[in-house]
């Protein structure tokens, strides 16, 4: 019997509105992508984020949490890190993460391979690469509407949607880079900074 899908680790994004992006693998129980809007029970993350900026890398290593439990109102304890947990990340203590909204969740996309990203955000826009199959890469970048600083009314959130980047390979060489522009239904998007890039976790075929 396959194990219940469970969180592997989380990438934390944002300041006023905080998102937790699941850091997946292609091996069960961590073989799914998810974007969650969350709140934290301490100011440690917010203070560090304001100090280091929008593109700084913050991750969290949650205690065992099953995918089926990722409903609004659910909470989990996690260890917070400046940098990548399990590598060179600096421990910042323990936090309690409360899920406010499941913005996006799903397994890796089916073939054929097409370079795609999930667009989401509120005060800040983000693009998260859609996985297909090994070998692959996990990437999250910040973005804005081309030619303007991104701003929304309080409480307004960009509905999560998939953006396709045509004419480019769905591999590390084709990934989005800072300064590039792409088009979605809402117009032109400009890539600002790369927050996260990972390949080592995504090289193995499922057992």
C-alpha positions in Angstrom: 0.0 0.0 0.0 1.3 3.5 -0.9 2.0 5.8 2.0 -0.4 8.8 2.5 0.9 11.9 0.7 2.8 14.1 3.3 4.8 17.3 3.4 8.5 17.1 2.7 9.4 20.8 3.3 8.1 24.2 2.7 9.4 27.3 1.0 8.0 30.5 2.7 7.2 33.6 0.6 5.8 37.0 1.3 5.5 39.4 4.2 2.0 40.7 4.7 0.6 37.7 2.9 2.6 34.6 3.5 2.6 31.6 1.2 4.0 28.1 1.9 5.1 26.2 -1.2 5.6 22.5 -0.8 9.1 21.3 -1.9 8.2 18.0 -3.6 10.1 14.9 -4.8 9.0 12.2 -7.2 9.0 9.6 -4.5 5.9 9.0 -2.3 4.7 10.3 0.0 6.1 13.7 -1.2 5.1 13.5 -4.9 2.7 16.4 -5.2 2.9 20.2 -5.6 1.0 22.6 -3.3 0.7 26.3 -2.7 -0.8 27.3 0.7 -1.7 30.7 2.1 -0.7 30.6 5.8 -0.1 32.5 9.0 2.7 32.0 11.5 2.5 32.3 15.3 5.7 34.3 15.8 7.2 37.5 14.3 10.6 35.7 13.7 9.9 35.1 10.0 8.4 38.5 9.3 11.3 40.3 11.0 13.9 38.3 9.0 12.0 38.7 5.7 11.8 42.4 6.1 15.6 42.5 6.9 16.8 40.2 4.0 14.2 41.1 1.4 11.6 39.5 -1.0 14.0 37.2 -2.7 15.8 35.8 0.4 15.4 32.0 0.9 13.4 30.8 3.9 12.3 27.2 4.4 10.4 25.3 7.0 10.7 21.6 7.9 7.2 20.5 9.2 6.5 17.7 11.6 4.6 15.0 9.7 1.6 16.4 8.0 -0.6 14.5 5.6 -1.9 16.0 2.3 -5.5 15.1 3.4 -5.0 17.4 6.4 -4.2 20.5 4.4 -7.5 22.1 5.0 -8.1 25.7 6.1 -7.7 26.0 9.8 -5.3 23.1 10.1 -2.0 23.7 11.9 1.4 22.1 12.1 4.6 22.7 14.0 7.7 23.3 11.9 11.4 24.3 12.2 12.1 27.6 10.5 15.4 28.2 8.6 17.1 31.1 6.8 18.3 29.1 3.7 17.5 25.5 2.9 16.8 23.1 5.7 19.0 20.0 5.8 21.8 21.9 4.0 23.3 25.2 4.9 20.2 26.7 6.4 20.5 28.7 9.7 17.9 27.5 12.3 15.6 30.3 13.4 13.5 28.4 15.9 10.1 26.7 15.9 6.9 28.1 14.4 3.3 27.0 14.2 1.9 27.2 10.7 -1.8 27.7 10.2 -3.3 27.1 6.8 -5.7 29.8 5.7 -6.3 28.7 2.1 -5.2 26.0 -0.3 -4.3 28.0 -3.3 -3.1 25.2 -5.6 -2.5 21.5 -5.1 -2.0 18.6 -7.5 0.3 15.8 -8.7 3.1 16.4 -11.4 1.5 17.3 -14.7 1.0 14.7 -17.4 3.1 14.5 -20.6 3.8 16.1 -23.0 6.4 18.3 -21.4 5.6 22.0 -21.8 7.3 24.8 -19.8 4.6 25.9 -17.4 4.3 27.9 -14.2 1.6 28.4 -11.6 1.0 32.2 -11.1 -0.2 33.3 -7.7 0.1 36.2 -5.2 -1.4 39.2 -3.6 1.0 42.1 -2.8 3.7 40.2 -4.7 3.3 37.9 -7.6 5.1 34.5 -7.8 5.6 31.9 -10.5 6.2 28.3 -9.5 7.4 25.8 -12.1 5.0 22.9 -12.8 6.7 19.5 -12.5 6.3 16.8 -15.1 8.7 13.9 -14.5 12.3 13.1 -13.6 14.7 14.6 -14.2 13.1 18.0 -13.5 13.6 21.2 -11.6 11.7 23.0 -8.9 11.8 26.8 -9.3 10.0 29.8 -7.8 10.5 33.4 -9.1 9.0 36.7 -8.1 7.3 38.7 -10.9 5.4 41.9 -11.6 3.2 43.3 -14.3 5.5 44.6 -17.0 6.1 48.3 -16.9 4.7 48.9 -13.4 5.1 48.1 -9.8 2.6 45.4 -8.8 0.0 46.6 -6.4 -3.5 45.3 -5.5 -6.3 46.6 -3.3 -6.2 45.2 0.2 -7.5 41.7 0.3 -7.3 41.2 -3.5 -5.6 38.0 -4.5 -4.6 36.9 -8.0 -6.4 33.6 -8.6 -3.9 30.8 -9.1 -3.6 29.8 -12.7 -1.2 28.0 -15.1 0.9 30.1 -17.4 2.5 28.4 -20.5 5.9 29.6 -21.8 5.9 28.6 -25.5 8.9 27.8 -27.7 11.2 26.8 -24.8 12.2 23.4 -23.5 10.8 22.3 -20.1 14.3 21.8 -18.6 16.9 23.7 -16.7 18.1 25.5 -19.8 14.7 26.8 -20.6 13.7 28.1 -17.2 12.6 31.6 -16.6 15.4 34.1 -15.6 15.3 37.6 -14.0 14.5 40.3 -16.5 12.6 38.1 -18.9 9.0 38.8 -19.9 6.1 36.4 -20.6 2.4 36.8 -21.4 -0.5 35.5 -19.5 -4.3 36.3 -19.7 -3.7 39.4 -17.6 -1.0 40.8 -19.9 2.8 41.0 -19.7 4.7 39.7 -16.7 8.3 40.5 -15.9 10.4 38.1 -13.9 12.2 39.9 -11.0 14.3 37.4 -9.0 14.8 33.7 -8.6 14.0 32.7 -5.0 14.4 29.0 -5.3 16.0 26.5 -7.7 16.4 22.7 -6.9 17.3 19.7 -9.1 18.8 17.2 -6.7 15.5 16.3 -5.1 13.9 15.7 -8.5 16.2 13.2 -10.3 14.8 9.9 -9.1 12.1 7.9 -10.7 9.3 6.8 -8.4 9.8 3.3 -6.9 
